[in-house]
């Protein structure tokens, strides 16, 4: 089973680029982020014509996540548990049934900038950085529940987290950014250390591997990238892992997203 994650930065902007990549890559399942569309306006026919079942959790002009699957989708849920007042569309789950049933969680983790801190260094209440860290704590609780179920499960998407210095071409310029601040990375490790496997680093070591290049300042041409799109696998899911790669070349195509797809292959 080939499963991909792809922040498309707007379905309208990627209306040709996304289907072209799907035709080339032929993933069985894709989790999308930043569809930037309400559910009713999502062009599902384009994907259904390619054999995909389509489930969305959309929001007008911002955020939005989706799952496309050539395999049956069961028990679809929308929204990250833990805060009923949170209206941002950033989390979708479904069980995908192949040889093995896999619980797939697609996520678009908050960016968190600008970082606003009190004099004592704590995030300003109600600010974007405080929201990011609170969201990650809710995610940790959901991750623990996934582990407790003992079902093969994964959480994939745009984490807006640079885990280590080697995951940025120029780590020094990110020191005070919400993607790389110590509180953000500690929250990521807290989730990882519950017992998850970070799929890409389970297969590939060393620097120079990125999934995002900004549109500004010629970042793509200078390979000034960061790696922020991740798969975290439960132990039962990690046992099925065969490969994990980044489709880097997609960034050089016509009208690209600033992210590229990352995919795993499971024996499932």
C-alpha positions in Angstrom: 0.0 0.0 0.0 1.5 3.3 -1.1 0.4 6.2 1.1 1.4 9.8 0.4 1.1 13.2 2.1 1.0 16.4 0.1 0.4 20.0 1.2 -1.0 21.3 -2.1 -1.3 25.0 -1.0 -4.8 25.4 -2.6 -6.8 23.0 -4.7 -7.7 25.7 -7.2 -4.1 26.6 -7.7 -3.1 22.9 -8.1 -6.1 21.8 -10.2 -3.8 20.5 -12.9 -0.6 19.8 -11.0 -2.2 17.5 -8.5 -3.9 15.1 -11.0 -0.7 15.0 -13.1 1.3 13.9 -10.0 -1.4 11.3 -9.1 -1.3 9.8 -12.6 2.5 9.5 -12.4 2.9 8.4 -8.8 -0.2 6.2 -8.5 -0.5 6.2 -4.7 -3.2 4.1 -3.1 -4.0 6.7 -0.5 -3.2 10.5 -0.3 -3.7 12.8 2.7 -3.9 16.4 1.5 -3.4 19.6 3.4 -4.3 23.3 2.7 -7.0 22.4 0.3 -8.4 25.9 1.0 -11.9 24.9 0.0 -15.2 24.2 1.6 -16.4 20.7 1.3 -19.1 21.4 -1.3 -16.6 23.2 -3.6 -13.9 20.6 -3.6 -13.6 19.2 -7.2 -14.1 15.6 -6.1 -15.1 14.3 -9.6 -11.5 14.8 -10.8 -10.4 12.3 -8.3 -13.4 10.0 -8.3 -12.8 9.6 -12.0 -9.4 8.3 -11.2 -10.8 5.7 -8.8 -10.4 7.5 -5.5 -12.9 7.7 -2.7 -12.8 11.3 -1.4 -13.3 12.6 2.1 -12.8 16.2 3.0 -12.7 18.5 6.1 -12.7 21.9 4.5 -12.7 25.5 5.4 -13.2 28.6 3.2 -9.9 30.1 2.0 -7.8 28.6 4.7 -6.5 25.2 6.0 -8.6 22.2 5.0 -7.5 18.5 4.9 -8.7 15.6 2.8 -8.1 11.9 2.2 -8.2 10.3 -1.3 -8.2 6.5 -1.3 -8.5 3.8 -4.0 -9.3 1.4 -1.1 -12.5 1.5 1.0 -12.6 4.2 3.8 -14.4 3.4 7.0 -15.2 5.2 10.2 -14.3 8.7 8.9 -14.0 11.4 11.6 -13.2 15.1 11.3 -11.5 17.4 13.8 -8.8 16.8 16.5 -10.5 15.8 19.8 -10.0 17.9 22.9 -11.4 21.4 22.0 -14.9 21.6 20.7 -14.5 25.4 20.2 -11.7 24.9 17.6 -13.1 25.6 14.2 -9.9 25.2 12.2 -10.0 22.3 9.7 -6.7 20.6 10.4 -7.4 16.9 11.2 -9.2 14.0 9.4 -9.1 10.3 10.2 -10.3 7.2 8.4 -9.6 3.4 8.4 -8.2 2.2 5.1 -8.8 -1.5 4.4 -6.3 -3.3 2.3 -4.6 -6.6 3.3 -4.5 -4.9 6.7 -6.7 -2.2 8.1 -4.7 0.9 8.8 -6.0 3.9 10.8 -4.8 7.0 8.9 -4.8 10.5 10.4 -4.1 13.4 8.1 -3.0 16.6 9.7 -2.1 20.2 9.1 -0.4 21.3 12.2 -0.6 25.1 13.1 2.3 27.2 11.9 2.5 29.2 15.2 4.0 32.4 13.9 4.4 35.1 15.0 5.9 33.8 18.2 4.6 36.0 21.0 6.1 35.5 24.5 5.5 36.9 27.9 8.6 38.3 29.7 9.0 35.0 31.5 9.2 33.2 28.1 5.8 31.6 28.2 3.6 31.9 25.1 1.1 34.8 25.2 -2.4 33.3 25.8 -4.6 33.5 22.8 -1.6 33.9 20.4 -0.8 31.7 17.5 2.2 30.1 19.2 0.2 29.2 22.3 -2.5 27.7 19.9 0.2 25.6 18.2 1.5 24.2 21.4 -2.0 23.5 22.8 -2.9 21.8 19.5 0.2 19.6 19.8 -0.8 18.6 23.3 -4.2 17.5 22.0 -2.4 15.6 19.3 -0.3 13.9 21.8 -3.4 12.7 23.7 -4.9 11.4 20.4 -1.6 9.7 19.6 -1.7 7.9 22.9 -5.2 6.7 22.2 -4.1 5.4 18.8 -1.4 3.4 20.5 -3.8 2.1 23.1 -6.0 0.7 20.4 -3.0 -1.5 19.2 -4.2 -1.1 15.6 -1.7 -0.2 12.9 -2.0 3.6 12.7 -0.1 6.5 11.3 -0.2 10.3 11.5 0.9 12.0 8.3 0.9 15.6 7.0 2.4 19.0 7.3 3.7 19.2 10.8 5.2 22.6 10.5 8.1 21.2 12.6 11.8 21.1 11.7 12.8 18.2 13.9 16.6 18.6 13.8 19.3 21.0 12.4 20.0 18.6 9.6 16.4 19.1 8.4 17.2 22.7 7.3 19.7 24.0 4.8 20.3 27.0 7.0 19.2 26.1 10.6 20.4 29.4 12.1 17.8 31.5 10.3 15.1 29.4 11.8 16.2 29.6 15.5 13.4 31.9 16.7 10.8 30.6 14.2 7.8 28.6 15.6 8.8 25.7 13.3 12.2 25.3 15.1 11.9 26.8 18.5 12.8 24.4 21.3 9.3 24.3 22.7 8.0 23.1 19.3 10.6 20.5 18.8 10.1 19.3 22.4 6.4 18.9 21.8 7.1 16.9 18.6 9.6 14.6 20.5 7.0 14.1 23.2 4.7 12.6 20.6 7.4 10.6 18.9 8.7 9.2 22.2 5.3 7.7 23.0 6.5 4.9 20.7 6.1 6.2 17.2 8.6 5.7 14.3 9.4 8.7 12.1 9.3 6.9 8.7 11.7 9.0 6.7 14.5 8.9 9.3 13.9 5.1 9.7 15.1 4.8 6.1 17.3 7.7 5.3 20.0 9.5 7.4 22.0 12.7 6.9 21.3 16.3 5.8 20.0 17.6 2.5 16.6 16.1 2.4 13.8 18.7 2.3 10.0 18.8 1.6 9.4 22.5 1.5 11.1 25.4 -0.4 9.7 28.9 0.0 8.5 30.7 -3.1 10.6 33.7 -2.1 14.2 34.6 -2.7 14.9 31.7 -5.1 14.8 29.1 -2.4 14.2 26.2 -4.8 17.1 27.2 -7.1 19.4 27.5 -4.1 18.0 24.3 -2.5 17.3 26.4 0.6 14.7 23.9 2.0 13.4 22.5 5.2 11.8 19.1 6.0 8.5 19.6 7.7 6.2 16.9 6.2 6.3 13.7 8.2 4.9 10.3 8.8 4.7 9.0 12.4 3.9 5.2 12.5 2.7 3.2 15.5 4.7 0.1 16.3 2.2 -2.2 14.5 2.4 0.1 11.4 6.2 0.5 11.6 6.5 -3.3 11.3 4.9 -3.0 7.8 7.2 -0.2 6.6 9.0 -1.0 3.4 10.1 2.4 2.1 9.7 6.2 2.6 10.8 8.8 0.0 10.3 12.4 -0.9 9.2 13.3 -4.4 11.6 16.2 -4.6 11.3 16.7 -8.4 7.7 17.8 -8.2 8.8 21.2 -6.8 10.4 21.9 -10.2 7.2 21.3 -12.2 4.8 23.9 -13.6 2.8 25.8 -11.0 4.1 23.8 -8.0 3.1 23.9 -4.4 5.9 25.1 -2.1 5.7 21.5 -0.6 6.3 18.2 -2.3 4.8 14.8 -1.7 6.3 12.4 0.8 5.2 8.8 0.6 5.6 5.4 2.3 5.2 1.9 1.1 3.6 -0.6 3.6 3.2 -4.3 3.3 -0.5 -3.9 3.9 
